[in-house]
Amino acid sequence: MKISKGYLSLIIILGVLVIDQVLKIWVKTNFYLGESFHITDWFQLVFIENNGMAFGMELGSKLFLTLFRIVAVIALGYYITRIIKRDYIPKGYVACCSLITAGAAGNIFDCLFYGLLFNNPIPPEVATFMPEAGGYASLFYGKVVDMFYFPLFSFNWPEWMPWVGGDHFTFFQPIFNFADAAISVGIIILIFFYSKYLGTPTNDSQDTEGPIQE
């Protein structure tokens, strides 16, 4: 059965959002903050929270970040509704845009509602969903839940190396969530395979134009 670009986008966005939130709520209500679960030497589940952007980065105020994410998701959603009407836009490009949009929306949900929906107990207690005493923060000030940790390999830098000599190095150190992964995969595939479509216009007069020339 042939799936239209509109349905493909909807399936991807809803699928990413559901998987992302199920994982986050499970971790939030079963792990205490800072707890880790060793699966293999190169893959662990580690429960952390952050106020910033993807992979725990910090940039600007919490309210600014949340509002910026909301504006970005609205803009991406509008962009997708425009490009799915064009026959020359491939499904792969739509899929990449949908992954990025869904990932951003997944982290927005944390920022908007997790402060209201969960408490923030002292470890080793785990969080409670809809606690009687109320959540740990107000609307817009929830924290993003991260859990995936891939320490693929590590080593100590040689003592003779300047600045980093003797330091321990681990690759890959950031802890991230499913939404972050969706954003990263969407951006990487888009850049390597669909970058020529990035300048696609969205005004109605362009709806019937032919393929973008390289």
C-alpha positions in Angstrom: 0.0 0.0 0.0 1.3 3.4 -1.1 1.5 5.9 1.8 1.1 9.6 0.9 3.7 12.0 2.2 1.1 13.6 4.5 0.3 10.2 6.2 4.0 9.3 6.3 4.8 12.6 8.1 1.9 12.1 10.6 3.0 8.5 11.3 6.6 9.5 12.0 5.6 12.5 14.2 3.1 10.5 16.3 5.4 7.5 16.5 8.4 9.5 17.7 6.2 11.4 20.2 4.7 8.2 21.7 7.9 6.3 21.9 9.7 9.3 23.4 7.1 10.0 26.1 6.7 6.3 27.0 10.4 6.0 27.6 10.7 9.2 29.5 7.7 8.5 31.8 9.0 4.9 32.4 12.5 6.2 33.4 11.1 9.1 35.4 8.8 6.8 37.5 11.2 3.8 37.9 14.7 5.4 38.2 15.8 7.9 40.9 17.8 10.9 39.6 21.3 9.8 38.8 20.6 6.1 38.8 22.1 4.0 36.1 21.4 0.6 34.6 24.3 -1.3 33.0 23.2 -3.1 29.8 26.6 -3.6 28.2 30.0 -1.9 28.6 29.1 0.5 25.7 25.4 1.0 26.5 23.8 2.1 29.7 20.6 3.8 30.9 21.3 6.8 33.1 18.6 9.0 34.4 19.5 12.7 34.3 17.5 15.9 33.7 18.6 19.1 32.0 17.3 22.6 31.4 18.9 23.1 28.0 18.9 21.9 24.5 19.7 18.5 22.9 22.4 16.4 24.6 22.2 18.5 27.8 23.6 21.7 26.3 22.7 24.9 28.0 21.8 28.1 26.0 20.0 31.1 27.4 17.1 31.2 29.9 14.7 28.3 30.5 11.7 30.3 29.4 13.5 31.5 26.2 14.4 28.0 25.3 10.9 26.7 25.7 9.3 29.5 23.7 12.0 29.2 21.0 11.2 25.5 20.7 7.5 26.1 20.4 8.0 28.7 17.6 10.4 26.4 15.8 8.0 23.4 15.9 5.1 25.6 14.7 7.3 26.8 11.8 8.5 23.3 10.9 5.0 22.0 11.0 3.8 24.7 8.7 6.8 24.0 6.4 5.9 20.3 6.2 2.3 21.1 5.3 3.6 23.1 2.4 6.2 20.8 1.0 4.0 17.6 1.1 1.9 19.2 -1.7 4.8 19.2 -4.1 5.3 16.1 -6.2 9.0 16.7 -6.8 9.8 16.7 -3.0 10.8 13.1 -2.1 9.4 11.2 0.8 12.8 10.9 2.4 13.1 14.7 2.7 9.6 14.9 4.3 10.6 12.0 6.7 13.7 13.9 7.8 11.7 17.1 8.5 9.2 15.1 10.4 11.9 13.5 12.6 13.3 16.9 13.4 9.8 18.3 14.2 8.8 15.3 16.3 12.0 15.4 18.3 11.7 19.1 19.1 8.1 18.6 20.0 9.0 15.7 22.3 11.3 17.9 24.4 8.8 20.7 24.4 6.3 18.4 26.2 8.8 17.9 29.0 9.4 21.6 29.4 5.8 22.5 29.3 4.2 19.8 31.5 6.7 17.7 33.5 7.0 20.3 36.2 3.3 20.0 36.7 2.9 16.3 36.3 5.8 15.0 38.5 7.4 15.7 41.8 11.2 15.8 42.2 12.1 13.7 45.3 15.5 13.3 46.8 17.2 10.1 45.6 16.8 7.2 46.1 13.1 7.9 45.9 11.6 7.9 42.4 9.2 10.5 41.0 5.4 10.2 41.3 3.0 11.0 38.5 0.4 13.6 39.5 1.5 13.9 43.2 -1.0 15.2 45.7 1.3 17.9 46.8 1.7 19.1 43.2 4.6 19.1 40.8 8.1 20.5 41.1 7.8 23.5 38.8 5.3 25.7 37.0 4.2 25.6 33.3 7.2 26.1 30.9 9.7 25.2 33.6 9.8 21.4 33.5 13.1 19.6 32.9 13.9 17.4 29.9 14.5 13.7 30.8 17.5 12.0 29.3 18.6 8.3 29.6 20.7 6.9 26.8 24.4 6.7 27.4 26.9 5.2 25.0 30.4 5.2 26.4 31.8 3.4 23.3 35.4 3.5 24.3 37.7 5.3 26.7 41.5 5.9 27.2 43.9 8.1 29.0 45.8 10.7 27.0 49.6 10.3 27.1 51.3 12.4 29.8 53.4 14.2 27.2 50.4 15.7 25.4 49.8 19.4 26.1 46.6 20.5 28.0 45.0 17.0 28.0 48.0 14.9 29.1 47.0 12.3 31.7 43.3 13.1 31.4 40.7 10.4 30.9 38.7 10.5 27.7 35.4 8.8 27.0 33.6 8.6 23.7 30.6 9.2 23.5 29.9 11.2 26.7 26.6 13.0 26.2 23.4 11.5 27.6 20.4 11.9 25.4 16.8 10.8 24.8 14.8 9.4 21.9 13.7 12.9 20.8 17.3 14.0 20.6 18.1 10.9 18.5 15.3 11.6 16.1 16.5 15.2 15.6 20.1 14.0 15.0 19.1 11.3 12.6 16.8 13.6 10.7 19.5 16.3 10.4 22.3 13.9 9.4 20.3 12.1 6.6 18.9 15.5 5.4 22.4 17.0 5.1 24.0 14.0 3.3 21.1 13.0 1.0 18.6 15.8 0.7 20.5 19.1 1.2 19.5 20.4 -2.3 15.8 20.6 -1.1 16.6 22.9 1.8 15.8 26.0 -0.1 12.4 24.8 -1.2 10.0 27.8 -1.4 6.7 27.5 0.5 4.6 30.1 -1.3 1.6 28.9 -3.3 3.0 30.1 -6.6 5.7 27.5 -6.4 3.4 24.5 -5.8 3.4 23.3 -9.4 7.1 24.0 -10.2 9.4 21.2 -11.3 12.3 19.7 -9.5 15.0 21.9 -8.0 18.1 22.0 -10.2 21.4 21.1 -8.8 
